[in-house]
Amino acid sequence: MRLSRKSLENAVWRMLLLLERRLSSGSGSPYKPALSQAQMEGCRCVGELKALLLGSFRQILITYQENAGGKNAYVVRKVKEYVQQHYGEPMSVDAIADEIHFSVNYVRSIFKEGTGQTILEYVTDYRFARACELLKDPTLKVKEVANMVGYENISYFGSVFTKRYHLTPNEYRKKFL
């Protein structure tokens, strides 16, 4: 089957529009096509059309990355979502990487680059932020709070908490109740 140039241009035009609309949906930015049909029709040969299309695809990708918060925003967001959903469970970078379908080293590198902290630092920060909130509930025992945020060893939880906040969990609770 041989397509006419006009049929090919129309097919490519529709594909670009669909791609751009899909990538820009939810971005909050008004939709603006990266390429016009007139630009495509102005190409004198297939090489010019190919160069124009490649430039348009690059522009679409750059726009999408800017709207998404950068090329690594997806990985960072998925790691944070995983931690926020599983902070009370035993957790490893291997498990996180498996869950989001990337290699361990890639996830570590991208997360560090995107946030300035390691995944372990983020997990610890998140767990202790949650612990501080939970300690404000006087009906919960410190041991229960420790278990709820992923620490089975109450002594270890207490020593890490004290190093971070210069207060024991009970002192923290008394200070904020």
HUGIDA-V283542 format. One record per helix or strand. SS is the DSSP state (a for helix, b for strand). FROM is the first residue (numbers start at 0). LEN is the number of residues. If there is no record, write none. Layout:
BEGIN
ss-><SS & SS>
from-><FROM & FROM>
len-><LEN & LEN>
END
This chain:
BEGIN
ss-><a & a & a & a & a & a & a & a & a & a>
from-><4 & 36 & 45 & 72 & 92 & 103 & 118 & 141 & 153 & 168>
len-><20 & 5 & 22 & 14 & 8 & 12 & 17 & 7 & 12 & 8>
END
